[in-house]
Amino acid sequence: MGLGVRWTLHGDGRTPAPGAVVRPDERLSWPRTAGLGAQHVVAMFGASFVAPVLMGLDPNLAIMMSGVATAIFLLATKGRVPSYLGCSLSFVGVAAAIRASGGDSATVTGAVFVVGGALFLSGLAVQRFGARIIHAAMPPVVTGAVVMLIGFNLAPVTASTYWPQDQWTALLVMLFTGLAVVALRGFLSRIAIFLGLLFGYGISWVFDLVFGKIHSPVGGGAPADHWRLDLSGVAEADWIGLPSFHAPSFQWSAILVALPVVIALIAENAGHVKAVGEMTGDDLDDKLGTAIAADGAASMLSTAVGGPPNTTYSENIGVMAATRVYSTAAYWAAAFFALLFGLCPKFGAVVAAIPGGVLGGITVILYGMIGLLGAQIWINAKVDLRNPLNLVPAAAGIIIGVGGVSLKFTDSFELSGIALGTIVVITGYHVLRALAPAHMKEREPLLDAGTSSYDEEPAGQERPGKD
């Protein structure tokens, strides 16, 4: 398949045969492939333009660079791993923390650029030594705890910045989005966040007509009279034009806050490559390191020009599962459409006009979902939290991350929140494991959920219930 830009026509080019799938090196007819590409853009659209808005970055540039990142990923993996790279939500809390400490967009993108570099090097290490180094350095109890504290660290952003701007709109959007996620089926359920935003736009417009201006804080600032939905910038925006580029700047304090997200990105990439491999029936373990490195390289390129970092998108994996079309040709089409969207400033102005109250309702669910992905990692790996070796570092790190606990070293340097919590989880686990008695490191969890045996010294006999 070369660089993954040649495809054979699948069947009649119209639809997969019963029980068959369109493999990555196959395609349907070009009009159908273009339609599938557009569907992939819609699938990634919700999260991929919400994320840059929450990070304070240009959504036009984010969409454009997601197309560039996807092209880089497809070339690097030689067309074997069909995936779309969209803006990563894992960095939303990092961006909020950096801005709260006085950083600007250049500081945010500079910190994330370094994370992209670390992800790239991690991919090269996995390519050289195999996936076992990931499991050795970051076992599921560590990965789950870090993902959890990254998500829950965002709670104050919703509570203090978005929700107070329009609490009733936020409540209605939260209810609608939650209902959409649960009640809708198929493709609509995968774009529930996007539908929630559309609903929020409509509700805000109706409330402005019925109740007039609202008196509330704007962007976490002082209360003032303002329209919920202000579309004045949309009329002034051009239809065609380049997004706003800017160079990154680098500050150690911001970099340390951002670096822990590397763990979440490695976990995301590993999970997505595994999922795609299972769906296509192709063993992609040999491409795991390449996929991680490609994600890192694409994120470095995006942040170097002022865009957000990227990651593989589960929304698009869901589209593949629903359509049984795994053709990378569809992803090339999606990348092309994303580039076109990025060249439309009017689109960016529409995104920038999202009312704060709408974001409040969306982020209540979204941030919680990010955090609970950590719990899902624990469940999938059957992590036993009755074992103090697992429980203690995870508990301490999560509370530090969620509560924003800080550790001050000098007047100009301190660790807090995500960065400090991650360090505590990783170093705490490995240090405690080195010192823990053998029975804590080797015993399997008990079958019942009652009293744990981890607080007892082994008596030398087999445990009840163990064959």
LOMARKE-136325 format. One record per residue (C-alpha): x, y, z. Coordinates in steps of 0.2 Angstrom, whole numbers, plus 2048, in hexadecimal, padded with zeros to 3 digits. Last residue first. Layout:
N
XYZ
...
//
This chain:
467
7DA78C8D8
7D879C8E2
7C879D8EC
7D079E8FD
7E27A48FC
7EF7978FB
7FA79590A
80A79E90F
8017A991C
8017B9911
8027C991B
7F17D191C
7ED7E3916
7EB7DD905
7DE7D0909
7D07DB906
7BF7D990F
7B07D8903
7AF7DA8F1
7B07C88ED
7BB7C08E0
7CB7C58E9
7D77CF8DF
7E77C68D8
7F67C68E3
8077CB8DC
80C7DC8E1
8037DE8F1
8097CC8F6
81B7D18F2
81C7DE900
81D7F08FA
82D7FA8F9
8307FA8E6
81D7FB8E3
81C80A8EE
82A8138E4
82180F8D4
8108148D9
8158248E2
8208298D3
8128288C7
80382D8D1
80D83B8DA
8148428CA
8038428C2
7FB84C8D1
8098598D0
80785C8BE
7F485C8BE
7F18678CD
80186F8D3
8148718D2
81D8818D7
82A88C8D0
82D89F8D1
82D8A38E3
8358928E6
8308808E9
81D8828EC
8138728EC
8018748E6
7F086B8E9
7E486F8DA
7D68658E2
7D485A8D3
7E68568D0
7EB8558E2
7DC84A8E6
7E083F8D7
7F283D8DB
7EF8388ED
7E182B8E9
7EB8238DB
7FB8228E5
7F281A8F4
7E680E8EB
7F18048DF
7FE7FF8EC
7F07FF8F9
7E77F08F0
7D57F38F2
7D67FD8E3
7D77ED8D8
7DA7F28C6
7D07E78BB
7D87EE8AB
7C87F28A3
7C17F98B3
7D18048B7
7D180B8A5
7BE80F8A7
7C28188B7
7CE8238AD
7C18268A0
7B782D8AE
7C183D8AE
7BE84089B
7AB83D89E
7AB8498AC
7B28568A1
7A6853894
79685389E
7998638A8
7A286A899
79286A88E
78787389A
79488089D
79988288B
787887887
787894896
79789B88E
78E89E87D
79789786E
79B8A7863
7AD8A0860
7A6892856
79C89D84B
7AC8A8849
7B6899844
7AA894836
7AB8A6830
7BD8A582F
7BC897822
7CD89081D
7CD88382B
7BD87B824
7C6878814
7D486F81D
7C8865826
7C085F816
7D185980F
7D484F820
7C384781E
7C784280C
7D783A812
7CE832820
7C282A813
7D1824809
7D781B819
7C980E816
7C2807826
7B0806820
7A57FB82B
79980982C
79580983E
7A6803844
7AE80F839
7A481E840
7A8818852
7BB81984E
7B782A848
7B082F859
7BF826861
7CA83485B
7DD83285A
7E6841862
7EA85385E
7F3862866
7EB873864
7F1880857
7FD88E858
80988B84A
815880854
80687885D
80087084D
811869848
815863859
80485A85A
807852849
81884B84F
81084585F
80283C856
80E83484A
81982E858
80A826861
80581E850
81681884C
81881085E
80880785C
80B80184A
8127F084F
8037ED859
7F87EF84A
7F27DD848
7E57DF83B
7D37D883D
7CC7E9838
7C27EC848
7CE7E4854
7DD7EE84C
7D27FE84D
7CF7FB860
7E17F7864
7E780785B
7DA811864
7DF80A875
7F180D872
7EE81F86C
7E382487B
7EF81C888
7FE825880
7F4835880
7EF834892
801831897
80783F88D
7FA84A897
80784A8A5
81285789B
80686589B
80886C8AD
81B86A8AC
81B87389B
8128828A3
81E8848B1
82D8828A5
82789089A
82888F887
82089A879
81789486A
81689D85A
8058A4853
7F98A0845
7E88A8842
7DE89E836
7E08A2823
7D28A9819
7C18A6810
7B08AA816
7B58BA81E
7AF8BE830
7A58CE834
7948C6834
79B8B883F
7A28C484C
7918CC84F
78A8BB854
7888BE866
77E8B186F
77B8B3882
77A8C687F
7838D088D
7808DA89D
78F8D98A8
7958CE8B6
7A88CF8B9
7B48C28B1
7B38AF8B0
7B08AF89D
7A28BC89E
79A8BD8B0
7878BF8AF
7798CC8AB
76F8C489D
7698CE88E
7578CC888
74B8C0890
7418B9881
74C8BD872
75C8BA87B
7558AA883
7508A3871
7628A686B
76A89E87A
75E88F878
76388D865
77588E868
774882876
76B87686C
77987785F
78587486C
77C865873
77B85E861
78E85F860
790856871
78484986B
78F84585C
792833860
77F831865
77A837854
78582A84B
77C81B853
76E81E85F
76882D869
76182A87B
77182A886
77C83787E
76D842878
76684188A
776847891
778855884
76685B887
76885B89A
77986489A
77287088D
763874898
76E8778A7
77A88289E
76C88C897
76688F8A9
7778938B0
77C8A08A4
78D8A78A6
78F89E8B7
79188D8AE
7A08928A4
7AE89A8AE
7AC8958C1
7A48848C1
7A987E8B0
7BB8838B2
7BB87C8C4
7B686A8BE
7C58698B2
7D18608BE
7C48528BD
7CA84E8AC
7DD84E8AF
7DA8468BF
7D28378B7
7DE8358A9
7EC8358B5
7E38288C1
7DF81D8B2
7F181D8AB
7F98198BD
7ED80B8C1
7EE8048AF
8018028AF
80C8118AA
81F80D8AA
81E7FB8A7
80E7FB89D
815808891
8267FF890
81D7EF88B
8177F787B
8277F3872
8397F8874
83D802864
82C80785E
82680A870
835816872
83281F862
820821867
826828878
83183486F
82283B865
81883C874
82684687D
82785286E
81485486E
815858880
82286587C
81686D870
80886D87D
813879888
816884879
804884874
7FE889885
80B897887
80789E876
7F589E87A
7F88A888A
7FF8A489B
7FA8AD8AB
7F889F8B8
7E689C8B3
7EB89B8A1
7F688D8A5
7E98848AF
7DC8868A2
7E7880894
7EC87089F
7D986D8A2
7D686D890
7E586388B
7DC85288B
7CF85887F
7DB854871
7D785D860
7D4850852
7DE84384A
7D4837840
7D882483F
7DA817832
7EA80D838
7F2804829
7F481381D
80681481E
806817831
81082782E
80682C81F
7F682A827
7FC833837
80384282D
7F2844823
7E8843833
7F485183B
7F185C82B
7DE85A82D
7DE85D840
7E986C83C
7DB874832
7CE87083F
7D987884D
7DE887842
7CB88B840
7C8888853
7D5895858
7DB892869
7D389687B
7D5884881
7C2883883
7C0889871
7CE87D86B
7C586E873
7B387286D
7B987285B
7C086185B
7B385A867
7A485D85C
7AC85C84B
7B484B84C
7A4842847
7A085083A
7B184E832
7AF83B831
79E83D829
7A784981C
7B483B819
7A682E816
79E839809
7AE83B800
7B0828800
79F8277F9
7A38337EB
7B482A7E8
7AC8197E7
7B080D7F6
7C280B7FC
7CE7FE800
7DF7FE809
7D780181A
7CB7F3818
7B97F5812
7B07E881D
7A67D9818
7987D0822
78B7D5814
7957DD806
79C7EE809
7937FC7FF
7948057EF
7A68027E8
7A07F27DF
7AB7E87E9
7B87F27F2
7C37FD7E6
7D57FB7EA
7DE8097F3
7EE8137F1
7F38217FD
7F981680B
80C81B80A
80F80B800
800800800
//
